[in-house]
Each structure stands twice: as structure tokens, then as C-alpha cells.
């Protein structure tokens, strides 16, 4: 069986799948989404043009959410609870809004809170982080599981891209600290 994970070395969604696959035999195939030729070649693999993509022999799985569900099912892990899905949804919402903000800035657009679209994105990020902080205070990220992986990769990406000051979320920081020196975490730190 040949397993290939297509992704970038900076994407929080790709990194979370790399961490999920940490004990598995797979090949990582980097994709530079900022380069036109690479983007075009990648569209032959994924019509939705989102990273990551997992290819197992001739089977192709799009999107980190579907990949994670498939992988957890294949490895016999317990199904995620509704609360765990809610944690992941909050992480995903914050991540998606921050990606929109970052891509807007990279495209030369002015991110202005007076514009409804950006006000919604910024408000969503703040609400999600506030809620995740409360969940961290209550112990939601005390074990190495997929919700913790999702939060850790979001925080690592936010710090790498210098998108927000996360020091105002001490419970998140404390919850993730025990996992900071895992070999897979250190090996997947975002790099330019």
C-alpha cells in the first residue's frame, strides 16, 4: 500500500494530518500553492484545490476533515464525541477566518473592520479563541487527540504567520505546553 500526503509545510490543516499520521508509513509530497505551475499540477490531483489531500493507492481523499475521519476509522480509534467535533469546528472557524484575512492582506486588500465581511471574520476569530480558552481551562485539551492536534496546529500557524498575540490565552498555552516537545510536533513546525 502506498500512502502519499500532499500538502504545504506551513498549512495548519496539513500539519494536523501529518501529526495524525505520525506513526504511519507515508510519503509527504510538498505542494507550493503560491506558484502557478504547482497549483495547476495540483488541480489534476484535487479538483477542489484544497490542501491536504491523502492518496492511498488509487483512492484520493480530499479535505482534512474527511481525511481525519477516514484515518481515525481505519485505525480503530473511538469516534469523536459531539464536544470534540465542536472543538474542531471552533478551531476550523478561526483558522478559515484567519486564512481569509491573511490572503486578503497578501492580495493587497485593506482589512477594515468597518466592512461587514472583515468585521465578521475578526469577530469570529475572537469569539472562537475566547471559547477555546474557556474549554482549555476546563481541561478539553489535556490529552493528545485530534482536537488537541487541531488547536496546536492553529496556534503554531498563528505564531508562524504573526497573525495575533496569543499571550492573552494562557489556558491554551498551558494546555498545549506538554505536547510541545513531541518529535512529530518539532518535525512539523511551519517553515517558510
LOKE-676054 format. One record per atom (N, C-alpha, C): residue number from 1; residue in one letter; atom name; x, y, z. Coordinates in steps of 0.2 Angstrom, whole numbers. Layout:
% residues N
   num   residu   atome      px      py      pz
   NUM        a      CA       X       Y       Z
...
***
This chain:
% residues 192
   num   residu   atome      px      py      pz
     1        x       N       4      -6       0
     1        x      CA       0       0       0
     1        x       C       4       6       0
     2        x       N       3      11      -5
     2        x      CA       7      17      -5
     2        x       C       2      23      -3
     3        x       N       5      26       2
     3        x      CA       1      32       5
     3        x       C       5      38       4
     4        x       N       2      43       1
     4        x      CA       5      50       0
     4        x       C       1      55       2
     5        x       N       4      60       6
     5        x      CA       0      66       9
     5        x       C       3      72       5
     6        x       N      -2      75       1
     6        x      CA       0      81      -2
     6        x       C      -2      87       2
     7        x       N       3      92       3
     7        x      CA       2      97       7
     7        x       C       8     102       7
     8        x       N       7     108      11
     8        x      CA      12     113      11
     8        x       C      15     112      18
     9        x       N      21     115      19
     9        x      CA      24     114      26
     9        x       C      22     120      30
    10        x       N      18     124      28
    10        x      CA      15     129      33
    10        x       C       8     129      34
    11        x       N       4     125      31
    11        x      CA      -3     124      32
    11        x       C      -5     121      38
    12        x       N      -9     124      43
    12        x      CA     -11     121      49
    12        x       C     -15     115      47
    13        x       N     -19     115      42
    13        x      CA     -23     109      40
    13        x       C     -19     103      38
    14        x       N     -14     104      35
    14        x      CA      -9      99      33
    14        x       C      -5      96      39
    15        x       N      -3     101      43
    15        x      CA       1      99      49
    15        x       C      -3      94      53
    16        x       N      -9      96      54
    16        x      CA     -13      92      58
    16        x       C     -14      85      56
    17        x       N     -14      84      49
    17        x      CA     -14      77      46
    17        x       C      -8      74      47
    18        x       N      -2      77      46
    18        x      CA       4      75      47
    18        x       C       5      72      54
    19        x       N       2      76      59
    19        x      CA       3      74      66
    19        x       C      -2      68      67
    20        x       N      -7      67      64
    20        x      CA     -12      62      65
    20        x       C      -9      55      62
    21        x       N      -5      56      57
    21        x      CA      -1      50      53
    21        x       C       6      49      56
    22        x       N       7      52      62
    22        x      CA      14      52      65
    22        x       C      17      45      65
    23        x       N      13      40      67
    23        x      CA      16      33      67
    23        x       C      15      29      61
    24        x       N      13      32      56
    24        x      CA      12      28      50
    24        x       C      17      29      44
    25        x       N      17      24      40
    25        x      CA      22      24      34
    25        x       C      18      28      28
    26        x       N      21      34      27
    26        x      CA      18      38      22
    26        x       C      23      43      19
    27        x       N      22      45      13
    27        x      CA      26      49       9
    27        x       C      23      56       9
    28        x       N      27      61      11
    28        x      CA      24      68      11
    28        x       C      27      71       5
    29        x       N      22      74       1
    29        x      CA      23      77      -6
    29        x       C      22      85      -5
    30        x       N      27      89      -4
    30        x      CA      25      96      -4
    30        x       C      22      99     -10
    31        x       N      18     104      -9
    31        x      CA      14     107     -14
    31        x       C      15     115     -13
    32        x       N      18     119     -17
    32        x      CA      18     126     -17
    32        x       C      12     129     -20
    33        x       N       7     131     -16
    33        x      CA       1     134     -18
    33        x       C       2     141     -21
    34        x       N       8     144     -19
    34        x      CA       9     151     -21
    34        x       C      12     151     -28
    35        x       N      14     146     -31
    35        x      CA      17     145     -38
    35        x       C      12     143     -43
    36        x       N      11     146     -48
    36        x      CA       5     145     -53
    36        x       C       6     138     -56
    37        x       N      12     136     -58
    37        x      CA      13     129     -61
    37        x       C      11     124     -56
    38        x       N      14     124     -50
    38        x      CA      12     119     -45
    38        x       C       5     119     -43
    39        x       N       2     125     -43
    39        x      CA      -6     125     -42
    39        x       C      -9     121     -47
    40        x       N      -7     123     -53
    40        x      CA     -11     119     -59
    40        x       C     -10     112     -59
    41        x       N      -4     110     -57
    41        x      CA      -2     102     -57
    41        x       C      -6      99     -51
    42        x       N      -7     103     -46
    42        x      CA     -11     100     -40
    42        x       C     -18     100     -42
    43        x       N     -21     104     -46
    43        x      CA     -28     103     -48
    43        x       C     -29      97     -52
    44        x       N     -24      94     -55
    44        x      CA     -25      87     -58
    44        x       C     -26      82     -52
    45        x       N     -24      83     -46
    45        x      CA     -25      78     -41
    45        x       C     -31      80     -37
    46        x       N     -33      86     -36
    46        x      CA     -38      88     -32
    46        x       C     -42      94     -36
    47        x       N     -48      92     -38
    47        x      CA     -52      97     -41
    47        x       C     -55     102     -36
    48        x       N     -55     101     -30
    48        x      CA     -57     106     -25
    48        x       C     -51     111     -23
    49        x       N     -45     109     -25
    49        x      CA     -39     113     -24
    49        x       C     -38     116     -17
    50        x       N     -39     111     -13
    50        x      CA     -38     112      -6
    50        x       C     -33     107      -3
    51        x       N     -28     110       1
    51        x      CA     -23     105       5
    51        x       C     -26     104      12
    52        x       N     -25      98      14
    52        x      CA     -21      92      11
    52        x       C     -25      88       7
    53        x       N     -22      83       4
    53        x      CA     -25      78       0
    53        x       C     -21      71       2
    54        x       N     -25      66       4
    54        x      CA     -22      60       5
    54        x       C     -23      55       0
    55        x       N     -18      52      -3
    55        x      CA     -19      47      -8
    55        x       C     -16      40      -6
    56        x       N     -21      35      -6
    56        x      CA     -19      28      -3
    56        x       C     -20      24      -9
    57        x       N     -15      22     -12
    57        x      CA     -15      18     -19
    57        x       C     -19      22     -24
    58        x       N     -25      20     -26
    58        x      CA     -29      24     -31
    58        x       C     -34      28     -28
    59        x       N     -35      28     -21
    59        x      CA     -40      31     -18
    59        x       C     -38      38     -16
    60        x       N     -41      43     -18
    60        x      CA     -40      50     -16
    60        x       C     -45      53     -11
    61        x       N     -42      56      -6
    61        x      CA     -47      59      -1
    61        x       C     -45      66       0
    62        x       N     -50      70      -1
    62        x      CA     -49      77       0
    62        x       C     -51      80       6
    63        x       N     -48      85       8
    63        x      CA     -50      89      14
    63        x       C     -48      86      21
    64        x       N     -45      90      25
    64        x      CA     -43      87      32
    64        x       C     -48      84      36
    65        x       N     -54      87      36
    65        x      CA     -60      84      40
    65        x       C     -61      77      37
    66        x       N     -62      76      31
    66        x      CA     -63      69      28
    66        x       C     -57      64      29
    67        x       N     -51      67      28
    67        x      CA     -45      63      29
    67        x       C     -45      61      37
    68        x       N     -46      65      41
    68        x      CA     -46      63      48
    68        x       C     -51      58      50
    69        x       N     -57      59      48
    69        x      CA     -62      54      49
    69        x       C     -61      47      47
    70        x       N     -58      47      40
    70        x      CA     -56      41      37
    70        x       C     -51      38      41
    71        x       N     -46      42      43
    71        x      CA     -40      39      46
    71        x       C     -41      36      53
    72        x       N     -45      40      57
    72        x      CA     -47      38      64
    72        x       C     -51      31      63
    73        x       N     -56      31      58
    73        x      CA     -60      25      57
    73        x       C     -55      19      56
    74        x       N     -50      20      51
    74        x      CA     -46      14      49
    74        x       C     -42      12      55
    75        x       N     -40      16      59
    75        x      CA     -35      14      65
    75        x       C     -39      12      71
    76        x       N     -46      12      70
    76        x      CA     -49       9      76
    76        x       C     -50      14      82
    77        x       N     -49      20      81
    77        x      CA     -50      25      86
    77        x       C     -57      26      88
    78        x       N     -58      28      94
    78        x      CA     -65      29      96
    78        x       C     -68      35      92
    79        x       N     -74      34      90
    79        x      CA     -77      40      86
    79        x       C     -77      46      90
    80        x       N     -76      52      87
    80        x      CA     -76      58      90
    80        x       C     -83      60      93
    81        x       N     -83      63      99
    81        x      CA     -89      65     103
    81        x       C     -91      71     100
    82        x       N     -98      73     101
    82        x      CA    -100      79      99
    82        x       C     -96      85     101
    83        x       N     -94      85     108
    83        x      CA     -90      90     111
    83        x       C     -83      91     107
    84        x       N     -80      85     105
    84        x      CA     -74      85     101
    84        x       C     -75      88      94
    85        x       N     -81      87      91
    85        x      CA     -82      90      85
    85        x       C     -83      97      86
    86        x       N     -86      99      91
    86        x      CA     -87     106      92
    86        x       C     -80     110      93
    87        x       N     -76     107      97
    87        x      CA     -69     110      97
    87        x       C     -66     111      91
    88        x       N     -66     105      87
    88        x      CA     -63     106      80
    88        x       C     -67     111      76
    89        x       N     -73     111      76
    89        x      CA     -77     117      72
    89        x       C     -75     124      74
    90        x       N     -74     125      81
    90        x      CA     -71     131      83
    90        x       C     -64     133      80
    91        x       N     -60     128      81
    91        x      CA     -53     129      78
    91        x       C     -53     130      70
    92        x       N     -57     126      67
    92        x      CA     -58     127      60
    92        x       C     -61     134      58
    93        x       N     -66     136      61
    93        x      CA     -69     143      60
    93        x       C     -64     148      61
    94        x       N     -60     148      66
    94        x      CA     -54     153      67
    94        x       C     -49     153      62
    95        x       N     -47     146      60
    95        x      CA     -42     145      55
    95        x       C     -45     148      48
    96        x       N     -51     147      46
    96        x      CA     -53     149      40
    96        x       C     -54     156      40
    97        x       N     -56     160      45
    97        x      CA     -56     167      45
    97        x       C     -49     170      45
    98        x       N     -45     167      49
    98        x      CA     -38     170      48
    98        x       C     -35     169      41
    99        x       N     -36     163      38
    99        x      CA     -34     162      31
    99        x       C     -37     168      27
   100        x       N     -43     169      27
   100        x      CA     -46     174      23
   100        x       C     -43     181      24
   101        x       N     -42     183      31
   101        x      CA     -38     189      32
   101        x       C     -31     189      29
   102        x       N     -28     184      30
   102        x      CA     -21     184      28
   102        x       C     -21     184      20
   103        x       N     -25     180      17
   103        x      CA     -25     181      10
   103        x       C     -27     187       7
   104        x       N     -32     191      10
   104        x      CA     -34     197       9
   104        x       C     -28     202       9
   105        x       N     -24     202      14
   105        x      CA     -19     206      15
   105        x       C     -13     205      10
   106        x       N     -12     198       9
   106        x      CA      -7     196       4
   106        x       C      -9     198      -3
   107        x       N     -16     199      -4
   107        x      CA     -18     202     -11
   107        x       C     -19     209     -12
   108        x       N     -16     213      -6
   108        x      CA     -17     220      -7
   108        x       C     -23     223      -5
   109        x       N     -28     219      -2
   109        x      CA     -34     222       0
   109        x       C     -33     225       7
   110        x       N     -37     230       9
   110        x      CA     -37     233      15
   110        x       C     -42     229      20
   111        x       N     -40     226      25
   111        x      CA     -44     223      30
   111        x       C     -46     228      35
   112        x       N     -53     230      34
   112        x      CA     -56     235      38
   112        x       C     -62     233      42
   113        x       N     -62     233      48
   113        x      CA     -67     231      52
   113        x       C     -74     235      51
   114        x       N     -73     240      47
   114        x      CA     -79     244      46
   114        x       C     -83     241      40
   115        x       N     -80     236      37
   115        x      CA     -83     232      31
   115        x       C     -86     226      35
   116        x       N     -92     224      33
   116        x      CA     -96     219      37
   116        x       C     -92     212      36
   117        x       N     -89     211      30
   117        x      CA     -86     205      29
   117        x       C     -80     204      33
   118        x       N     -76     209      34
   118        x      CA     -70     208      39
   118        x       C     -72     209      46
   119        x       N     -77     212      47
   119        x      CA     -80     213      54
   119        x       C     -82     206      57
   120        x       N     -85     202      52
   120        x      CA     -87     195      54
   120        x       C     -81     191      55
   121        x       N     -76     191      50
   121        x      CA     -70     187      51
   121        x       C     -67     188      58
   122        x       N     -66     194      59
   122        x      CA     -62     196      65
   122        x       C     -66     194      71
   123        x       N     -72     196      71
   123        x      CA     -77     194      77
   123        x       C     -77     186      78
   124        x       N     -77     183      73
   124        x      CA     -77     175      73
   124        x       C     -71     173      76
   125        x       N     -65     175      74
   125        x      CA     -59     173      77
   125        x       C     -58     175      84
   126        x       N     -60     181      86
   126        x      CA     -60     182      94
   126        x       C     -65     178      98
   127        x       N     -71     177      95
   127        x      CA     -76     173      99
   127        x       C     -73     165      99
   128        x       N     -70     163      94
   128        x      CA     -68     156      94
   128        x       C     -62     155      99
   129        x       N     -58     160      99
   129        x      CA     -52     159     104
   129        x       C     -54     160     111
   130        x       N     -59     165     112
   130        x      CA     -62     166     119
   130        x       C     -65     159     121
   131        x       N     -69     156     117
   131        x      CA     -72     150     119
   131        x       C     -67     144     120
   132        x       N     -62     144     115
   132        x      CA     -57     139     116
   132        x       C     -53     139     122
   133        x       N     -52     146     124
   133        x      CA     -48     147     131
   133        x       C     -52     144     136
   134        x       N     -59     145     136
   134        x      CA     -63     143     142
   134        x       C     -63     135     142
   135        x       N     -63     132     136
   135        x      CA     -63     125     135
   135        x       C     -56     122     138
   136        x       N     -51     126     136
   136        x      CA     -44     124     139
   136        x       C     -44     124     146
   137        x       N     -47     129     149
   137        x      CA     -47     130     157
   137        x       C     -51     124     160
   138        x       N     -56     121     156
   138        x      CA     -60     116     159
   138        x       C     -56     109     157
   139        x       N     -50     109     154
   139        x      CA     -47     103     153
   139        x       C     -48      99     146
   140        x       N     -51     103     141
   140        x      CA     -53      99     135
   140        x       C     -47      97     131
   141        x       N     -41     100     132
   141        x      CA     -35      98     128
   141        x       C     -30      95     132
   142        x       N     -32      91     137
   142        x      CA     -27      88     142
   142        x       C     -24      82     139
   143        x       N     -27      79     133
   143        x      CA     -24      73     131
   143        x       C     -22      74     123
   144        x       N     -18      70     121
   144        x      CA     -16      70     114
   144        x       C     -21      67     109
   145        x       N     -25      71     107
   145        x      CA     -31      68     102
   145        x       C     -32      73      97
   146        x       N     -36      72      92
   146        x      CA     -37      76      86
   146        x       C     -39      83      88
   147        x       N     -43      84      93
   147        x      CA     -45      91      94
   147        x       C     -39      95      97
   148        x       N     -35      92     101
   148        x      CA     -28      95     103
   148        x       C     -24      96      98
   149        x       N     -23      91      93
   149        x      CA     -19      92      87
   149        x       C     -21      98      83
   150        x       N     -28      99      82
   150        x      CA     -30     104      78
   150        x       C     -29     111      81
   151        x       N     -30     111      88
   151        x      CA     -28     118      91
   151        x       C     -21     119      91
   152        x       N     -17     114      92
   152        x      CA      -9     115      92
   152        x       C      -7     118      85
   153        x       N     -10     115      80
   153        x      CA      -8     117      73
   153        x       C     -10     124      72
   154        x       N     -16     126      74
   154        x      CA     -18     133      73
   154        x       C     -14     137      77
   155        x       N     -12     136      83
   155        x      CA      -8     141      87
   155        x       C      -1     141      84
   156        x       N       2     136      82
   156        x      CA       8     136      78
   156        x       C       8     140      72
   157        x       N       3     139      68
   157        x      CA       2     143      62
   157        x       C       1     151      63
   158        x       N      -3     152      68
   158        x      CA      -4     159      70
   158        x       C       3     163      72
   159        x       N       6     159      76
   159        x      CA      13     162      78
   159        x       C      18     162      73
   160        x       N      18     157      68
   160        x      CA      22     157      62
   160        x       C      21     163      58
   161        x       N      14     164      57
   161        x      CA      12     170      52
   161        x       C      12     177      56
   162        x       N      13     177      63
   162        x      CA      12     183      67
   162        x       C       6     186      66
   163        x       N       0     182      66
   163        x      CA      -6     185      65
   163        x       C     -10     188      71
   164        x       N      -8     185      77
   164        x      CA     -11     188      83
   164        x       C      -7     187      89
   165        x       N      -8     191      94
   165        x      CA      -4     190     100
   165        x       C      -8     185     104
   166        x       N      -6     179     105
   166        x      CA      -9     173     109
   166        x       C      -8     173     116
   167        x       N      -4     178     118
   167        x      CA      -2     178     125
   167        x       C      -8     179     130
   168        x       N     -13     182     127
   168        x      CA     -19     183     131
   168        x       C     -23     177     132
   169        x       N     -21     171     130
   169        x      CA     -24     165     131
   169        x       C     -20     160     135
   170        x       N     -19     161     141
   170        x      CA     -14     157     145
   170        x       C     -16     150     146
   171        x       N     -23     149     146
   171        x      CA     -25     142     147
   171        x       C     -24     138     141
   172        x       N     -24     141     135
   172        x      CA     -22     137     128
   172        x       C     -15     136     129
   173        x       N     -11     141     130
   173        x      CA      -4     140     130
   173        x       C      -2     134     135
   174        x       N      -5     134     141
   174        x      CA      -3     129     146
   174        x       C      -6     122     144
   175        x       N     -11     122     141
   175        x      CA     -14     115     138
   175        x       C     -10     112     133
   176        x       N      -7     116     129
   176        x      CA      -3     114     123
   176        x       C       5     113     125
   177        x       N       7     116     131
   177        x      CA      14     115     133
   177        x       C      16     108     134
   178        x       N      13     103     137
   178        x      CA      15      96     137
   178        x       C      17      93     131
   179        x       N      14      95     125
   179        x      CA      15      92     119
   179        x       C      20      95     114
   180        x       N      23     101     117
   180        x      CA      27     105     113
   180        x       C      34     101     110
   181        x       N      36      96     114
   181        x      CA      42      93     113
   181        x       C      41      86     110
   182        x       N      35      84     108
   182        x      CA      34      78     104
   182        x       C      38      78      98
   183        x       N      42      73      96
   183        x      CA      46      73      90
   183        x       C      42      75      84
   184        x       N      36      72      83
   184        x      CA      32      74      77
   184        x       C      30      82      77
   185        x       N      29      84      83
   185        x      CA      27      92      83
   185        x       C      33      96      81
   186        x       N      39      94      84
   186        x      CA      45      98      82
   186        x       C      47      97      75
   187        x       N      45      91      72
   187        x      CA      47      89      65
   187        x       C      43      93      60
   188        x       N      37      95      62
   188        x      CA      32      98      58
   188        x       C      31     106      59
   189        x       N      35     109      63
   189        x      CA      35     116      64
   189        x       C      35     120      57
   190        x       N      30     124      56
   190        x      CA      29     128      50
   190        x       C      36     132      48
   191        x       N      38     131      42
   191        x      CA      44     134      40
   191        x       C      43     138      33
   192        x       N      46     143      32
   192        x      CA      45     147      26
   192        x       C      49     143      20
***
